[in-house]
Amino acid sequence: MKLYNYLIIFLLIASSFLLLFSCKEPIDLDSNSTYTKLMVEGYLSTDTTYHMVRLSKSSDAYHLQTTAAVSNAKVTITDGTTTDTLFEDISHPGFYFTQPTYYGMPGRTYTLNVKNVDINNDNVMEEYWAKSLLKDENPIDSFNIFNYKEDSHTNSWIFNLYAQDIGKGRNCYILKVKKNNKMLTDSTFKYSIADNTGFEGKYYTGFPVYWLRESADTTYNLYNGDTVTLEMYGITDEYYQFLWDFIFDYYPKIPLFSGPSADAYSNIEPSEKALGVFAAYSIQRKSIVYKPN
C-alpha cells in the first residue's frame, strides 16, 4: 500500500474521533429557495456541423426532479456581420442547433443572444447574451505515444506534442483523445487543459500534454494497430477558467474538511440572472497508428 493511502486512512480515523468526542450544538440552516436563473451551455467551433446551445432553469440544492428545459426561446448567434437563428429539437426540448453547414471563423467574436424567455414567471420577457472570441488555430505538427509502466500491474500512455505555439499573448488549450473514432475524453472532468505560460511563441518539442491510464474497461486502453487522434482546441481565457472551476469542483477536496464548492465561472449576462458558458473555439486534429514502444 502506498504512503498516500496510509495518510488517507489516518485522516479518516482522526476525523472520526473528532466527531465522536467533540461538543454537539444544533445549527439551523436556511434552506429556503432562491430565485430561478437561466442555465446556458453553448458551443461553437471551426467544424462544419450542428452547433448546440442548451437552455434550462436552475433548481434548489435538494431538487430531485429533472432540470426544467427552456423551450420556445429565440436563440441567435452573430459574428457582427451575419446572424443565424437556431432551431429547437422537438424531441429534446431546450436544445437549440445551428444548421449543419454552419462553422466558426478564427479571429471573429461571436455573440449569443437569447430572447422570448420568462425565467422568473413574472410575465415579462427577458433577454440574455454572451460573447466569445474564436481563437486562431494552433496546428499540430505531430505527436507520439510513450507506453509507461507505473508498476508491474499498471500501464499508462503519455502523449507528447510537437507544435509551434502561435504566440500573440496568452493561449489556452483543451487536449482530447480519440481511439478508432471513439472519444476517450468523453466527460468534462477528463479534459486536459493547459496554457502557454513560459512557452509563448516557442516550439513544443515532445511536450507531454495527455496521460491515459489503463482501465478495467478495455475500450479506454490502447492496443497495437489502433488509430489514435489527438485533438487540440484553441480556447479563450474565460472558457479555460470555467473548465478549471468545473474540474476542481468535481474532484474530492483537499484538505478533507474544505468548504463547499462555489459556482463555476460564467460569461452569461446579466450575470445576476444567469449561469453557464458560451464558448467558441478552433480545433486541430492529427492521427497516428499506435505501435507500442
Stockholm file with secondary structure:
# STOCKHOLM 1.0

chainA/1-293         MKLYNYLIIFLLIASSFLLLFSCKEPIDLDSNSTYTKLMVEGYLSTDTTYHMVRLSKSSDAYHLQTTAAVSNAKVTITDGTTTDTLFEDISHPGFYFTQPTYYGMPGRTYTLNVKNVDINNDNVMEEYWAKSLLKDENPIDSFNIFNYKEDSHTNSWIFNLYAQDIGKGRNCYILKVKKNNKMLTDSTFKYSIADNTGFEGKYYTGFPVYWLRESADTTYNLYNGDTVTLEMYGITDEYYQFLWDFIFDYYPKIPLFSGPSADAYSNIEPSEKALGVFAAYSIQRKSIVYKPN
#=GR chainA/1-293 SS CCHHHHHHHHHHHHHHHHHHHSCCCCCCCCCCCCCCCEEEEEEEESSSSCCEEEEEECCCTTCCSCCCBCCSCEEEEECSSCEEECEECTTSTTEEECCTTCCCCTTCEEEEEEEEECTTCSSCCEEEEEEEECCCCCCCCEEEEEEEESSSSCEEEEEEEEEECCCSSCCEEEEEEEETTEESCCSGGGCEEEECTTTTTCEEEEEEEEEEECCSSGGGSCCTTCEEEEEEEEECHHHHHHHHHHHHHHSCCSSTTCCCCCCCCCCCBSTTTEEEEEEEEEEEEEEEECCCC
#=GC SS_cons         CCHHHHHHHHHHHHHHHHHHHSCCCCCCCCCCCCCCCEEEEEEEESSSSCCEEEEEECCCTTCCSCCCBCCSCEEEEECSSCEEECEECTTSTTEEECCTTCCCCTTCEEEEEEEEECTTCSSCCEEEEEEEECCCCCCCCEEEEEEEESSSSCEEEEEEEEEECCCSSCCEEEEEEEETTEESCCSGGGCEEEECTTTTTCEEEEEEEEEEECCSSGGGSCCTTCEEEEEEEEECHHHHHHHHHHHHHHSCCSSTTCCCCCCCCCCCBSTTTEEEEEEEEEEEEEEEECCCC
//
